[in-house]
Amino acid sequence: MTWGYSQETCPHSETRQVWVEEEDAWSGEDISHWEDKWESWDVDIDIHRFKCTRCGRIGYYSGAARAFYEDGKRSPGIRGLE
Ligand SMILES: [Zn+2]
């Protein structure tokens, strides 16, 4: 399946409208409504990196993590990257 997103144009998240069924606890009135639900497409691929499931772009939780994975630079004191 192709999502049609390139890493440059992919929003890496979406806001969907979801129907929330709700009843006012006090009056019993039906107060069901539409709600915006923000959803990230990023999933963690290890403790310092995440990846967008739609376009495959990889992000880092810190500059030290980016330096480690892109340049192979180790940073003292960062778990897993020392
Ligand atoms: Zn993306």
PDB file of the backbone (N, CA, C, O) and the ligand in Angstrom, with CONECT records:
HET     ZN  A 101       1
ATOM      1  N   MET A   1       0.848  -1.204   0.000  1.00  0.00           N
ATOM      2  CA  MET A   1       0.000   0.000   0.000  1.00  0.00           C
ATOM      3  C   MET A   1       0.879   1.249   0.000  1.00  0.00           C
ATOM      4  O   MET A   1       1.860   1.338   0.738  1.00  0.00           O
ATOM      5  N   THR A   2       0.510   2.193  -0.831  1.00  0.00           N
ATOM      6  CA  THR A   2       1.263   3.442  -0.885  1.00  0.00           C
ATOM      7  C   THR A   2       0.444   4.557  -0.254  1.00  0.00           C
ATOM      8  O   THR A   2      -0.723   4.752  -0.595  1.00  0.00           O
ATOM      9  N   TRP A   3       1.053   5.275   0.657  1.00  0.00           N
ATOM     10  CA  TRP A   3       0.348   6.360   1.326  1.00  0.00           C
ATOM     11  C   TRP A   3       0.457   7.670   0.541  1.00  0.00           C
ATOM     12  O   TRP A   3      -0.315   8.604   0.756  1.00  0.00           O
ATOM     13  N   GLY A   4       1.429   7.720  -0.371  1.00  0.00           N
ATOM     14  CA  GLY A   4       1.569   8.922  -1.165  1.00  0.00           C
ATOM     15  C   GLY A   4       2.262  10.062  -0.467  1.00  0.00           C
ATOM     16  O   GLY A   4       2.110  11.219  -0.860  1.00  0.00           O
ATOM     17  N   TYR A   5       3.016   9.754   0.557  1.00  0.00           N
ATOM     18  CA  TYR A   5       3.738  10.806   1.261  1.00  0.00           C
ATOM     19  C   TYR A   5       5.230  10.686   1.025  1.00  0.00           C
ATOM     20  O   TYR A   5       5.802   9.600   1.120  1.00  0.00           O
ATOM     21  N   SER A   6       5.852  11.812   0.717  1.00  0.00           N
ATOM     22  CA  SER A   6       7.302  11.832   0.695  1.00  0.00           C
ATOM     23  C   SER A   6       7.720  12.390   2.053  1.00  0.00           C
ATOM     24  O   SER A   6       6.912  12.987   2.764  1.00  0.00           O
ATOM     25  N   GLN A   7       8.974  12.193   2.401  1.00  0.00           N
ATOM     26  CA  GLN A   7       9.433  12.660   3.709  1.00  0.00           C
ATOM     27  C   GLN A   7       9.357  14.182   3.822  1.00  0.00           C
ATOM     28  O   GLN A   7       9.284  14.723   4.925  1.00  0.00           O
ATOM     29  N   GLU A   8       9.374  14.874   2.672  1.00  0.00           N
ATOM     30  CA  GLU A   8       9.343  16.334   2.694  1.00  0.00           C
ATOM     31  C   GLU A   8       7.930  16.869   2.942  1.00  0.00           C
ATOM     32  O   GLU A   8       7.753  17.889   3.608  1.00  0.00           O
ATOM     33  N   THR A   9       6.925  16.171   2.400  1.00  0.00           N
ATOM     34  CA  THR A   9       5.573  16.708   2.487  1.00  0.00           C
ATOM     35  C   THR A   9       4.717  16.031   3.555  1.00  0.00           C
ATOM     36  O   THR A   9       3.627  16.506   3.874  1.00  0.00           O
ATOM     37  N   CYS A  10       5.205  14.934   4.100  1.00  0.00           N
ATOM     38  CA  CYS A  10       4.426  14.192   5.090  1.00  0.00           C
ATOM     39  C   CYS A  10       4.239  15.024   6.363  1.00  0.00           C
ATOM     40  O   CYS A  10       5.205  15.588   6.878  1.00  0.00           O
ATOM     41  N   PRO A  11       3.002  15.106   6.875  1.00  0.00           N
ATOM     42  CA  PRO A  11       2.770  15.858   8.121  1.00  0.00           C
ATOM     43  C   PRO A  11       3.155  15.056   9.371  1.00  0.00           C
ATOM     44  O   PRO A  11       3.212  15.619  10.465  1.00  0.00           O
ATOM     45  N   HIS A  12       3.417  13.750   9.226  1.00  0.00           N
ATOM     46  CA  HIS A  12       3.825  12.850  10.314  1.00  0.00           C
ATOM     47  C   HIS A  12       2.767  12.719  11.410  1.00  0.00           C
ATOM     48  O   HIS A  12       3.034  12.122  12.453  1.00  0.00           O
ATOM     49  N   SER A  13       1.580  13.263  11.191  1.00  0.00           N
ATOM     50  CA  SER A  13       0.499  13.151  12.173  1.00  0.00           C
ATOM     51  C   SER A  13      -0.796  13.562  11.481  1.00  0.00           C
ATOM     52  O   SER A  13      -0.776  14.116  10.382  1.00  0.00           O
ATOM     53  N   GLU A  14      -1.907  13.290  12.127  1.00  0.00           N
ATOM     54  CA  GLU A  14      -3.174  13.734  11.553  1.00  0.00           C
ATOM     55  C   GLU A  14      -4.151  14.061  12.664  1.00  0.00           C
ATOM     56  O   GLU A  14      -4.046  13.554  13.781  1.00  0.00           O
ATOM     57  N   THR A  15      -5.103  14.917  12.333  1.00  0.00           N
ATOM     58  CA  THR A  15      -6.169  15.217  13.275  1.00  0.00           C
ATOM     59  C   THR A  15      -7.453  14.648  12.691  1.00  0.00           C
ATOM     60  O   THR A  15      -7.896  15.056  11.617  1.00  0.00           O
ATOM     61  N   ARG A  16      -8.041  13.706  13.406  1.00  0.00           N
ATOM     62  CA  ARG A  16      -9.265  13.066  12.948  1.00  0.00           C
ATOM     63  C   ARG A  16     -10.433  13.497  13.819  1.00  0.00           C
ATOM     64  O   ARG A  16     -10.252  13.837  14.988  1.00  0.00           O
ATOM     65  N   GLN A  17     -11.626  13.482  13.248  1.00  0.00           N
ATOM     66  CA  GLN A  17     -12.830  13.779  14.012  1.00  0.00           C
ATOM     67  C   GLN A  17     -13.412  12.466  14.500  1.00  0.00           C
ATOM     68  O   GLN A  17     -13.695  11.567  13.709  1.00  0.00           O
ATOM     69  N   VAL A  18     -13.586  12.365  15.805  1.00  0.00           N
ATOM     70  CA  VAL A  18     -14.197  11.150  16.354  1.00  0.00           C
ATOM     71  C   VAL A  18     -15.475  11.508  17.108  1.00  0.00           C
ATOM     72  O   VAL A  18     -15.537  12.540  17.776  1.00  0.00           O
ATOM     73  N   TRP A  19     -16.481  10.665  17.003  1.00  0.00           N
ATOM     74  CA  TRP A  19     -17.762  10.881  17.667  1.00  0.00           C
ATOM     75  C   TRP A  19     -17.685  10.343  19.092  1.00  0.00           C
ATOM     76  O   TRP A  19     -17.405   9.163  19.299  1.00  0.00           O
ATOM     77  N   VAL A  20     -17.927  11.190  20.051  1.00  0.00           N
ATOM     78  CA  VAL A  20     -17.861  10.801  21.453  1.00  0.00           C
ATOM     79  C   VAL A  20     -19.272  10.780  22.030  1.00  0.00           C
ATOM     80  O   VAL A  20     -19.939  11.811  22.117  1.00  0.00           O
ATOM     81  N   GLU A  21     -19.715   9.583  22.423  1.00  0.00           N
ATOM     82  CA  GLU A  21     -21.058   9.471  23.014  1.00  0.00           C
ATOM     83  C   GLU A  21     -20.962   9.743  24.501  1.00  0.00           C
ATOM     84  O   GLU A  21     -20.203   9.098  25.224  1.00  0.00           O
ATOM     85  N   GLU A  22     -21.733  10.697  24.934  1.00  0.00           N
ATOM     86  CA  GLU A  22     -21.638  11.115  26.319  1.00  0.00           C
ATOM     87  C   GLU A  22     -23.006  11.561  26.832  1.00  0.00           C
ATOM     88  O   GLU A  22     -23.813  12.132  26.098  1.00  0.00           O
ATOM     89  N   GLU A  23     -23.236  11.284  28.104  1.00  0.00           N
ATOM     90  CA  GLU A  23     -24.484  11.697  28.723  1.00  0.00           C
ATOM     91  C   GLU A  23     -24.139  12.524  29.947  1.00  0.00           C
ATOM     92  O   GLU A  23     -23.304  12.130  30.761  1.00  0.00           O
ATOM     93  N   ASP A  24     -24.767  13.641  30.066  1.00  0.00           N
ATOM     94  CA  ASP A  24     -24.518  14.476  31.239  1.00  0.00           C
ATOM     95  C   ASP A  24     -24.950  13.721  32.502  1.00  0.00           C
ATOM     96  O   ASP A  24     -26.113  13.341  32.636  1.00  0.00           O
ATOM     97  N   ALA A  25     -24.011  13.508  33.418  1.00  0.00           N
ATOM     98  CA  ALA A  25     -24.263  12.679  34.603  1.00  0.00           C
ATOM     99  C   ALA A  25     -25.351  13.268  35.488  1.00  0.00           C
ATOM    100  O   ALA A  25     -26.039  12.537  36.200  1.00  0.00           O
ATOM    101  N   TRP A  26     -25.507  14.559  35.448  1.00  0.00           N
ATOM    102  CA  TRP A  26     -26.450  15.213  36.351  1.00  0.00           C
ATOM    103  C   TRP A  26     -27.843  15.330  35.748  1.00  0.00           C
ATOM    104  O   TRP A  26     -28.838  15.013  36.399  1.00  0.00           O
ATOM    105  N   SER A  27     -27.909  15.783  34.509  1.00  0.00           N
ATOM    106  CA  SER A  27     -29.217  16.018  33.882  1.00  0.00           C
ATOM    107  C   SER A  27     -29.688  14.870  32.998  1.00  0.00           C
ATOM    108  O   SER A  27     -30.863  14.804  32.637  1.00  0.00           O
ATOM    109  N   GLY A  28     -28.756  13.947  32.642  1.00  0.00           N
ATOM    110  CA  GLY A  28     -29.117  12.849  31.763  1.00  0.00           C
ATOM    111  C   GLY A  28     -29.219  13.269  30.306  1.00  0.00           C
ATOM    112  O   GLY A  28     -29.557  12.466  29.437  1.00  0.00           O
ATOM    113  N   GLU A  29     -28.928  14.514  30.053  1.00  0.00           N
ATOM    114  CA  GLU A  29     -28.991  15.068  28.703  1.00  0.00           C
ATOM    115  C   GLU A  29     -27.913  14.452  27.815  1.00  0.00           C
ATOM    116  O   GLU A  29     -26.783  14.228  28.248  1.00  0.00           O
ATOM    117  N   ASP A  30     -28.286  14.184  26.566  1.00  0.00           N
ATOM    118  CA  ASP A  30     -27.315  13.647  25.614  1.00  0.00           C
ATOM    119  C   ASP A  30     -26.392  14.769  25.150  1.00  0.00           C
ATOM    120  O   ASP A  30     -26.813  15.711  24.480  1.00  0.00           O
ATOM    121  N   ILE A  31     -25.135  14.640  25.522  1.00  0.00           N
ATOM    122  CA  ILE A  31     -24.176  15.682  25.134  1.00  0.00           C
ATOM    123  C   ILE A  31     -23.091  15.092  24.225  1.00  0.00           C
ATOM    124  O   ILE A  31     -21.944  15.539  24.244  1.00  0.00           O
ATOM    125  N   SER A  32     -23.469  14.080  23.425  1.00  0.00           N
ATOM    126  CA  SER A  32     -22.548  13.486  22.456  1.00  0.00           C
ATOM    127  C   SER A  32     -22.060  14.566  21.495  1.00  0.00           C
ATOM    128  O   SER A  32     -22.788  15.497  21.150  1.00  0.00           O
ATOM    129  N   HIS A  33     -20.832  14.413  21.083  1.00  0.00           N
ATOM    130  CA  HIS A  33     -20.257  15.470  20.243  1.00  0.00           C
ATOM    131  C   HIS A  33     -19.057  14.959  19.451  1.00  0.00           C
ATOM    132  O   HIS A  33     -18.488  13.912  19.758  1.00  0.00           O
ATOM    133  N   TRP A  34     -18.689  15.718  18.435  1.00  0.00           N
ATOM    134  CA  TRP A  34     -17.482  15.416  17.678  1.00  0.00           C
ATOM    135  C   TRP A  34     -16.287  15.994  18.398  1.00  0.00           C
ATOM    136  O   TRP A  34     -16.358  17.088  18.959  1.00  0.00           O
ATOM    137  N   GLU A  35     -15.187  15.260  18.384  1.00  0.00           N
ATOM    138  CA  GLU A  35     -13.972  15.752  19.013  1.00  0.00           C
ATOM    139  C   GLU A  35     -12.796  15.579  18.069  1.00  0.00           C
ATOM    140  O   GLU A  35     -12.704  14.585  17.349  1.00  0.00           O
ATOM    141  N   ASP A  36     -11.909  16.542  18.079  1.00  0.00           N
ATOM    142  CA  ASP A  36     -10.669  16.407  17.308  1.00  0.00           C
ATOM    143  C   ASP A  36      -9.719  15.499  18.059  1.00  0.00           C
ATOM    144  O   ASP A  36      -9.452  15.701  19.243  1.00  0.00           O
ATOM    145  N   LYS A  37      -9.209  14.493  17.359  1.00  0.00           N
ATOM    146  CA  LYS A  37      -8.245  13.612  18.000  1.00  0.00           C
ATOM    147  C   LYS A  37      -6.950  13.665  17.199  1.00  0.00           C
ATOM    148  O   LYS A  37      -6.910  13.301  16.024  1.00  0.00           O
ATOM    149  N   TRP A  38      -5.910  14.121  17.853  1.00  0.00           N
ATOM    150  CA  TRP A  38      -4.617  14.216  17.201  1.00  0.00           C
ATOM    151  C   TRP A  38      -3.890  12.890  17.330  1.00  0.00           C
ATOM    152  O   TRP A  38      -3.812  12.309  18.412  1.00  0.00           O
ATOM    153  N   GLU A  39      -3.362  12.424  16.214  1.00  0.00           N
ATOM    154  CA  GLU A  39      -2.680  11.146  16.237  1.00  0.00           C
ATOM    155  C   GLU A  39      -1.334  11.262  15.543  1.00  0.00           C
ATOM    156  O   GLU A  39      -1.251  11.689  14.392  1.00  0.00           O
ATOM    157  N   SER A  40      -0.291  10.881  16.246  1.00  0.00           N
ATOM    158  CA  SER A  40       1.043  10.894  15.659  1.00  0.00           C
ATOM    159  C   SER A  40       1.273   9.606  14.895  1.00  0.00           C
ATOM    160  O   SER A  40       0.836   8.541  15.332  1.00  0.00           O
ATOM    161  N   TRP A  41       1.948   9.686  13.766  1.00  0.00           N
ATOM    162  CA  TRP A  41       2.275   8.480  13.002  1.00  0.00           C
ATOM    163  C   TRP A  41       3.648   7.949  13.383  1.00  0.00           C
ATOM    164  O   TRP A  41       4.109   6.951  12.830  1.00  0.00           O
ATOM    165  N   ASP A  42       4.297   8.615  14.323  1.00  0.00           N
ATOM    166  CA  ASP A  42       5.638   8.197  14.733  1.00  0.00           C
ATOM    167  C   ASP A  42       5.573   7.024  15.698  1.00  0.00           C
ATOM    168  O   ASP A  42       4.728   6.991  16.593  1.00  0.00           O
ATOM    169  N   VAL A  43       6.459   6.070  15.513  1.00  0.00           N
ATOM    170  CA  VAL A  43       6.604   4.988  16.485  1.00  0.00           C
ATOM    171  C   VAL A  43       8.065   4.932  16.913  1.00  0.00           C
ATOM    172  O   VAL A  43       8.966   5.194  16.117  1.00  0.00           O
ATOM    173  N   ASP A  44       8.289   4.591  18.169  1.00  0.00           N
ATOM    174  CA  ASP A  44       9.664   4.463  18.659  1.00  0.00           C
ATOM    175  C   ASP A  44      10.322   3.264  18.003  1.00  0.00           C
ATOM    176  O   ASP A  44       9.742   2.178  17.965  1.00  0.00           O
ATOM    177  N   ILE A  45      11.549   3.455  17.477  1.00  0.00           N
ATOM    178  CA  ILE A  45      12.264   2.305  16.938  1.00  0.00           C
ATOM    179  C   ILE A  45      13.378   1.881  17.884  1.00  0.00           C
ATOM    180  O   ILE A  45      13.826   0.736  17.822  1.00  0.00           O
ATOM    181  N   ASP A  46      13.829   2.754  18.741  1.00  0.00           N
ATOM    182  CA  ASP A  46      14.580   2.375  19.927  1.00  0.00           C
ATOM    183  C   ASP A  46      14.483   3.517  20.920  1.00  0.00           C
ATOM    184  O   ASP A  46      13.685   4.432  20.714  1.00  0.00           O
ATOM    185  N   ILE A  47      15.272   3.497  21.995  1.00  0.00           N
ATOM    186  CA  ILE A  47      15.035   4.473  23.057  1.00  0.00           C
ATOM    187  C   ILE A  47      15.349   5.912  22.647  1.00  0.00           C
ATOM    188  O   ILE A  47      14.925   6.846  23.326  1.00  0.00           O
ATOM    189  N   HIS A  48      16.080   6.106  21.554  1.00  0.00           N
ATOM    190  CA  HIS A  48      16.456   7.473  21.186  1.00  0.00           C
ATOM    191  C   HIS A  48      15.939   7.912  19.823  1.00  0.00           C
ATOM    192  O   HIS A  48      16.168   9.043  19.395  1.00  0.00           O
ATOM    193  N   ARG A  49      15.248   7.018  19.155  1.00  0.00           N
ATOM    194  CA  ARG A  49      14.815   7.327  17.796  1.00  0.00           C
ATOM    195  C   ARG A  49      13.361   6.969  17.569  1.00  0.00           C
ATOM    196  O   ARG A  49      12.821   6.075  18.220  1.00  0.00           O
ATOM    197  N   PHE A  50      12.733   7.670  16.643  1.00  0.00           N
ATOM    198  CA  PHE A  50      11.378   7.312  16.236  1.00  0.00           C
ATOM    199  C   PHE A  50      11.286   7.399  14.721  1.00  0.00           C
ATOM    200  O   PHE A  50      12.121   8.019  14.062  1.00  0.00           O
ATOM    201  N   LYS A  51      10.247   6.759  14.184  1.00  0.00           N
ATOM    202  CA  LYS A  51      10.120   6.682  12.746  1.00  0.00           C
ATOM    203  C   LYS A  51       8.664   6.873  12.350  1.00  0.00           C
ATOM    204  O   LYS A  51       7.760   6.325  12.980  1.00  0.00           O
ATOM    205  N   CYS A  52       8.449   7.653  11.303  1.00  0.00           N
ATOM    206  CA  CYS A  52       7.084   7.856  10.810  1.00  0.00           C
ATOM    207  C   CYS A  52       6.669   6.620  10.014  1.00  0.00           C
ATOM    208  O   CYS A  52       7.381   6.188   9.108  1.00  0.00           O
ATOM    209  N   THR A  53       5.504   6.056  10.362  1.00  0.00           N
ATOM    210  CA  THR A  53       5.064   4.823   9.704  1.00  0.00           C
ATOM    211  C   THR A  53       4.588   5.075   8.277  1.00  0.00           C
ATOM    212  O   THR A  53       4.472   4.128   7.498  1.00  0.00           O
ATOM    213  N   ARG A  54       4.311   6.314   7.917  1.00  0.00           N
ATOM    214  CA  ARG A  54       3.803   6.603   6.575  1.00  0.00           C
ATOM    215  C   ARG A  54       4.902   6.935   5.576  1.00  0.00           C
ATOM    216  O   ARG A  54       4.838   6.503   4.425  1.00  0.00           O
ATOM    217  N   CYS A  55       5.911   7.697   5.998  1.00  0.00           N
ATOM    218  CA  CYS A  55       6.924   8.136   5.033  1.00  0.00           C
ATOM    219  C   CYS A  55       8.308   7.578   5.346  1.00  0.00           C
ATOM    220  O   CYS A  55       9.214   7.650   4.516  1.00  0.00           O
ATOM    221  N   GLY A  56       8.470   7.023   6.546  1.00  0.00           N
ATOM    222  CA  GLY A  56       9.736   6.405   6.893  1.00  0.00           C
ATOM    223  C   GLY A  56      10.807   7.347   7.394  1.00  0.00           C
ATOM    224  O   GLY A  56      11.947   6.928   7.596  1.00  0.00           O
ATOM    225  N   ARG A  57      10.467   8.628   7.605  1.00  0.00           N
ATOM    226  CA  ARG A  57      11.506   9.537   8.086  1.00  0.00           C
ATOM    227  C   ARG A  57      11.825   9.193   9.549  1.00  0.00           C
ATOM    228  O   ARG A  57      10.958   8.818  10.337  1.00  0.00           O
ATOM    229  N   ILE A  58      13.113   9.341   9.862  1.00  0.00           N
ATOM    230  CA  ILE A  58      13.574   8.997  11.199  1.00  0.00           C
ATOM    231  C   ILE A  58      13.855  10.272  11.973  1.00  0.00           C
ATOM    232  O   ILE A  58      14.492  11.193  11.463  1.00  0.00           O
ATOM    233  N   GLY A  59      13.376  10.318  13.207  1.00  0.00           N
ATOM    234  CA  GLY A  59      13.614  11.478  14.059  1.00  0.00           C
ATOM    235  C   GLY A  59      14.372  11.055  15.302  1.00  0.00           C
ATOM    236  O   GLY A  59      14.428   9.875  15.649  1.00  0.00           O
ATOM    237  N   TYR A  60      14.958  12.047  15.966  1.00  0.00           N
ATOM    238  CA  TYR A  60      15.756  11.768  17.157  1.00  0.00           C
ATOM    239  C   TYR A  60      15.226  12.559  18.337  1.00  0.00           C
ATOM    240  O   TYR A  60      14.726  13.674  18.183  1.00  0.00           O
ATOM    241  N   TYR A  61      15.343  11.963  19.527  1.00  0.00           N
ATOM    242  CA  TYR A  61      14.854  12.636  20.716  1.00  0.00           C
ATOM    243  C   TYR A  61      15.846  13.648  21.258  1.00  0.00           C
ATOM    244  O   TYR A  61      15.493  14.472  22.102  1.00  0.00           O
ATOM    245  N   SER A  62      17.094  13.595  20.779  1.00  0.00           N
ATOM    246  CA  SER A  62      18.077  14.563  21.268  1.00  0.00           C
ATOM    247  C   SER A  62      19.162  14.761  20.224  1.00  0.00           C
ATOM    248  O   SER A  62      19.334  13.936  19.328  1.00  0.00           O
ATOM    249  N   GLY A  63      19.882  15.850  20.347  1.00  0.00           N
ATOM    250  CA  GLY A  63      20.999  16.125  19.448  1.00  0.00           C
ATOM    251  C   GLY A  63      22.083  15.076  19.591  1.00  0.00           C
ATOM    252  O   GLY A  63      22.753  14.718  18.622  1.00  0.00           O
ATOM    253  N   ALA A  64      22.251  14.580  20.833  1.00  0.00           N
ATOM    254  CA  ALA A  64      23.265  13.554  21.081  1.00  0.00           C
ATOM    255  C   ALA A  64      22.923  12.271  20.343  1.00  0.00           C
ATOM    256  O   ALA A  64      23.807  11.593  19.820  1.00  0.00           O
ATOM    257  N   ALA A  65      21.634  11.938  20.301  1.00  0.00           N
ATOM    258  CA  ALA A  65      21.199  10.731  19.606  1.00  0.00           C
ATOM    259  C   ALA A  65      21.426  10.879  18.109  1.00  0.00           C
ATOM    260  O   ALA A  65      21.862   9.935  17.449  1.00  0.00           O
ATOM    261  N   ARG A  66      21.132  12.066  17.566  1.00  0.00           N
ATOM    262  CA  ARG A  66      21.346  12.312  16.148  1.00  0.00           C
ATOM    263  C   ARG A  66      22.835  12.166  15.813  1.00  0.00           C
ATOM    264  O   ARG A  66      23.192  11.533  14.820  1.00  0.00           O
ATOM    265  N   ALA A  67      23.698  12.757  16.646  1.00  0.00           N
ATOM    266  CA  ALA A  67      25.144  12.687  16.428  1.00  0.00           C
ATOM    267  C   ALA A  67      25.632  11.244  16.455  1.00  0.00           C
ATOM    268  O   ALA A  67      26.519  10.860  15.693  1.00  0.00           O
ATOM    269  N   PHE A  68      25.042  10.455  17.342  1.00  0.00           N
ATOM    270  CA  PHE A  68      25.445   9.062  17.470  1.00  0.00           C
ATOM    271  C   PHE A  68      25.065   8.265  16.221  1.00  0.00           C
ATOM    272  O   PHE A  68      25.900   7.557  15.658  1.00  0.00           O
ATOM    273  N   TYR A  69      23.817   8.379  15.789  1.00  0.00           N
ATOM    274  CA  TYR A  69      23.351   7.561  14.670  1.00  0.00           C
ATOM    275  C   TYR A  69      23.814   8.085  13.308  1.00  0.00           C
ATOM    276  O   TYR A  69      24.010   7.300  12.380  1.00  0.00           O
ATOM    277  N   GLU A  70      23.987   9.393  13.180  1.00  0.00           N
ATOM    278  CA  GLU A  70      24.375   9.929  11.885  1.00  0.00           C
ATOM    279  C   GLU A  70      25.884  10.044  11.726  1.00  0.00           C
ATOM    280  O   GLU A  70      26.410   9.864  10.628  1.00  0.00           O
ATOM    281  N   ASP A  71      26.583  10.344  12.818  1.00  0.00           N
ATOM    282  CA  ASP A  71      28.032  10.555  12.731  1.00  0.00           C
ATOM    283  C   ASP A  71      28.839   9.552  13.536  1.00  0.00           C
ATOM    284  O   ASP A  71      30.068   9.543  13.477  1.00  0.00           O
ATOM    285  N   GLY A  72      28.134   8.693  14.299  1.00  0.00           N
ATOM    286  CA  GLY A  72      28.831   7.710  15.103  1.00  0.00           C
ATOM    287  C   GLY A  72      29.545   8.295  16.317  1.00  0.00           C
ATOM    288  O   GLY A  72      30.449   7.674  16.877  1.00  0.00           O
ATOM    289  N   LYS A  73      29.124   9.512  16.723  1.00  0.00           N
ATOM    290  CA  LYS A  73      29.733  10.150  17.892  1.00  0.00           C
ATOM    291  C   LYS A  73      29.064   9.687  19.172  1.00  0.00           C
ATOM    292  O   LYS A  73      27.841   9.737  19.307  1.00  0.00           O
ATOM    293  N   ARG A  74      29.877   9.238  20.100  1.00  0.00           N
ATOM    294  CA  ARG A  74      29.329   8.790  21.377  1.00  0.00           C
ATOM    295  C   ARG A  74      29.286   9.924  22.368  1.00  0.00           C
ATOM    296  O   ARG A  74      30.179  10.769  22.405  1.00  0.00           O
ATOM    297  N   SER A  75      28.227   9.936  23.181  1.00  0.00           N
ATOM    298  CA  SER A  75      28.086  11.002  24.167  1.00  0.00           C
ATOM    299  C   SER A  75      28.055  10.401  25.551  1.00  0.00           C
ATOM    300  O   SER A  75      27.173   9.597  25.853  1.00  0.00           O
ATOM    301  N   PRO A  76      28.998  10.770  26.401  1.00  0.00           N
ATOM    302  CA  PRO A  76      29.015  10.217  27.759  1.00  0.00           C
ATOM    303  C   PRO A  76      27.761  10.601  28.528  1.00  0.00           C
ATOM    304  O   PRO A  76      27.252  11.715  28.402  1.00  0.00           O
ATOM    305  N   GLY A  77      27.273   9.660  29.327  1.00  0.00           N
ATOM    306  CA  GLY A  77      26.146   9.959  30.206  1.00  0.00           C
ATOM    307  C   GLY A  77      24.793   9.749  29.576  1.00  0.00           C
ATOM    308  O   GLY A  77      23.775   9.963  30.234  1.00  0.00           O
ATOM    309  N   ILE A  78      24.745   9.333  28.308  1.00  0.00           N
ATOM    310  CA  ILE A  78      23.439   9.086  27.698  1.00  0.00           C
ATOM    311  C   ILE A  78      23.246   7.597  27.528  1.00  0.00           C
ATOM    312  O   ILE A  78      24.005   6.932  26.823  1.00  0.00           O
ATOM    313  N   ARG A  79      22.224   7.084  28.181  1.00  0.00           N
ATOM    314  CA  ARG A  79      21.970   5.656  28.222  1.00  0.00           C
ATOM    315  C   ARG A  79      21.911   5.050  26.817  1.00  0.00           C
ATOM    316  O   ARG A  79      21.145   5.500  25.965  1.00  0.00           O
ATOM    317  N   GLY A  80      22.719   4.038  26.597  1.00  0.00           N
ATOM    318  CA  GLY A  80      22.683   3.342  25.320  1.00  0.00           C
ATOM    319  C   GLY A  80      23.565   3.956  24.250  1.00  0.00           C
ATOM    320  O   GLY A  80      23.820   3.329  23.222  1.00  0.00           O
ATOM    321  N   LEU A  81      24.038   5.189  24.481  1.00  0.00           N
ATOM    322  CA  LEU A  81      24.845   5.871  23.464  1.00  0.00           C
ATOM    323  C   LEU A  81      26.291   6.085  23.891  1.00  0.00           C
ATOM    324  O   LEU A  81      27.074   6.717  23.182  1.00  0.00           O
ATOM    325  N   GLU A  82      26.635   5.550  25.060  1.00  0.00           N
ATOM    326  CA  GLU A  82      27.971   5.786  25.566  1.00  0.00           C
ATOM    327  C   GLU A  82      28.994   4.930  24.830  1.00  0.00           C
ATOM    328  O   GLU A  82      30.186   5.000  25.128  1.00  0.00           O
TER     329      GLU A  82
HETATM  330 ZN    ZN A 101       5.920  11.122   7.929  1.00  0.00          ZN2+
END
